[in-house]
Amino acid sequence: MDENNCNLDENKLTMNRLIMQHNYLEVYLQEVEMKYKKYNLQFLKEYYEQNPDEEPRKVQNNNQNTPNVIPDDLLSEEMSFNNQDDNEKSESSDFKTTLNKVYRKLSLKTHPDKNSGNDELFIKVNNAYNRKNLLALIKIAESINCDINIDYTIEIINNIEKDIKKLEEKIHELQHHVCWLWCHADEETKRKFKLPK
């Protein structure tokens, strides 16, 4: 086996690992979001019971270490952290070529006018393409056993690693929110805690 084939095999294995890692983090983020909503409700209730003279309010995010406390009337809104800042994707020719190639194959396979077409899947394919979300397209291809036959170059791997980093950052952000820390603090810490003015 020559060195090029060996590198391609290694990149394919790396890509498989990254896809599995991304899948895990997506599910974990959903779990963290659910806990965050619960903890925020608990924080709002307990903190203002403990401090009845304080007016319930939204914390100004002047300090990066003090994220906003979301009022309970906003908690029902969907928290969509996935695929934010997708416009920041790498615009390398490698990435563009692969994105277009995968999109063409999937749009042909899922187009509603085809025998095996699927309206819902076709919309997902187009949404992923518009957001330049190559990983979402790869996952769709895997889910319908569509052979996309692409080379997983270092640029593409780096792009997927950026997606993973964003998920990790969102998880970290939620787990370091004031309401999360409150719900994991001891009673003495809670008694001394005051929201910044």
C-alpha positions in Angstrom: 0.0 0.0 0.0 1.5 3.4 -1.0 1.7 6.4 1.3 -1.3 8.2 -0.4 -3.6 5.3 0.1 -2.5 4.9 3.7 -3.2 8.6 4.3 -6.7 8.3 2.7 -7.5 5.3 4.9 -6.3 7.2 8.0 -8.3 10.2 7.1 -11.4 8.1 6.5 -11.0 6.5 10.0 -10.5 10.0 11.5 -13.6 11.2 9.8 -15.6 8.2 11.1 -14.4 9.0 14.6 -15.3 12.7 14.2 -18.8 11.9 13.0 -19.4 9.6 16.0 -18.0 12.3 18.3 -20.3 14.9 16.7 -23.3 12.6 17.1 -22.5 12.1 20.8 -22.1 15.8 21.4 -25.4 16.6 19.6 -27.2 14.3 22.0 -25.3 15.5 25.0 -26.1 19.1 24.1 -29.8 18.3 24.0 -29.5 16.7 27.5 -27.6 19.7 28.8 -30.2 22.1 27.3 -33.0 20.3 29.1 -31.1 20.4 32.4 -30.3 24.1 31.8 -34.0 25.0 31.4 -34.9 23.0 34.6 -32.0 24.6 36.5 -32.9 28.1 35.3 -36.5 27.7 36.6 -35.1 26.4 39.9 -32.6 29.3 40.2 -35.3 31.9 39.5 -37.6 30.4 42.1 -35.0 29.9 44.8 -33.0 33.0 44.4 -36.0 35.4 44.5 -37.5 33.5 47.4 -34.2 34.0 49.2 -34.0 37.7 48.1 -37.6 38.9 48.1 -36.5 42.6 48.1 -34.8 42.2 44.8 -36.8 42.9 41.6 -36.8 40.0 39.2 -34.8 41.1 36.2 -32.5 40.1 33.4 -28.8 40.2 34.3 -26.8 42.5 32.0 -24.1 40.6 30.4 -21.3 43.2 30.9 -19.1 40.5 32.3 -18.4 37.5 30.1 -18.3 35.3 33.2 -21.9 36.3 34.1 -24.2 35.1 31.3 -27.8 36.4 31.2 -30.4 34.7 33.3 -33.3 33.9 30.9 -36.7 34.8 32.4 -39.0 31.9 32.7 -41.4 33.2 30.1 -38.7 32.8 27.5 -37.8 29.3 28.5 -40.4 27.7 26.2 -38.7 29.1 23.2 -36.5 26.7 21.3 -32.8 27.0 22.1 -31.1 26.4 18.8 -27.4 26.2 19.4 -26.7 23.8 16.6 -25.2 25.1 13.3 -24.8 28.7 14.5 -22.2 30.8 12.7 -22.3 28.4 9.8 -21.3 31.3 7.5 -17.9 31.1 9.1 -17.1 27.8 7.4 -13.9 27.4 5.5 -14.3 28.5 2.0 -11.4 26.5 0.5 -11.8 25.1 -3.0 -11.5 21.6 -1.5 -14.5 22.3 0.8 -16.6 23.9 -1.9 -16.0 21.2 -4.4 -16.9 18.4 -1.8 -19.9 20.3 -0.6 -21.2 20.8 -4.1 -20.5 17.2 -5.1 -22.3 15.7 -2.0 -25.2 18.2 -2.5 -25.7 17.2 -6.2 -25.8 13.5 -5.4 -28.2 13.9 -2.5 -30.5 16.4 -4.2 -30.8 14.0 -7.2 -31.6 11.1 -4.9 -34.1 12.9 -2.6 -35.8 15.1 -5.2 -39.6 14.8 -4.8 -40.0 14.2 -8.6 -37.9 11.0 -8.4 -39.5 7.6 -7.7 -37.6 7.3 -4.4 -37.8 11.1 -3.7 -38.6 12.5 -0.3 -39.9 16.0 0.3 -38.8 16.2 3.9 -35.3 14.9 3.2 -35.0 17.1 0.2 -35.7 20.2 2.3 -33.1 19.0 4.9 -30.5 18.6 2.1 -31.2 22.1 0.8 -31.1 23.6 4.3 -27.8 21.9 5.1 -26.3 23.1 1.7 -27.5 26.7 2.3 -25.8 26.6 5.7 -22.7 25.1 4.1 -23.0 22.2 6.6 -21.1 19.4 5.0 -21.3 17.2 8.0 -25.1 17.3 7.9 -25.0 16.3 4.3 -22.6 13.4 5.0 -25.0 12.2 7.8 -28.0 12.3 5.5 -26.1 10.4 2.9 -25.2 7.7 5.5 -28.8 7.5 6.7 -30.1 6.7 3.2 -27.1 4.6 2.2 -26.1 7.0 -0.6 -22.5 6.4 -1.7 -21.0 9.9 -1.9 -17.5 8.7 -2.5 -15.5 11.7 -1.3 -11.9 12.1 -0.2 -11.6 13.2 3.4 -8.8 15.7 3.1 -7.2 17.6 6.0 -9.2 20.7 5.1 -12.5 18.8 5.4 -11.4 17.2 8.6 -10.5 20.6 10.0 -13.9 21.9 9.1 -15.7 19.1 11.0 -13.4 19.7 14.0 -14.6 23.3 14.0 -18.2 22.0 14.2 -17.3 19.8 17.1 -15.5 22.7 18.9 -18.7 24.8 18.6 -20.8 22.1 20.2 -18.2 21.8 23.0 -18.3 25.5 23.6 -22.1 25.6 23.8 -22.1 22.8 26.3 -19.4 24.5 28.4 -21.3 27.8 28.2 -24.5 26.3 29.6 -22.7 24.3 32.3 -21.0 27.5 33.5 -24.2 29.6 33.5 -25.1 31.2 36.9 -28.3 29.0 37.1 -26.3 25.8 36.5 -23.7 26.8 39.1 -26.4 27.7 41.6 -28.0 24.3 41.3 -24.7 22.6 42.1 -23.7 24.9 44.9 -23.9 24.2 48.7 -26.4 26.1 50.9 -23.8 28.4 52.3 -22.6 29.5 48.8 -26.3 30.1 47.9 -26.9 32.2 50.9 -23.9 34.5 50.1 -24.7 34.7 46.4 -25.9 38.0 45.0 -26.6 38.9 41.4 -24.4 41.7 40.1 -26.1 45.1 40.1 
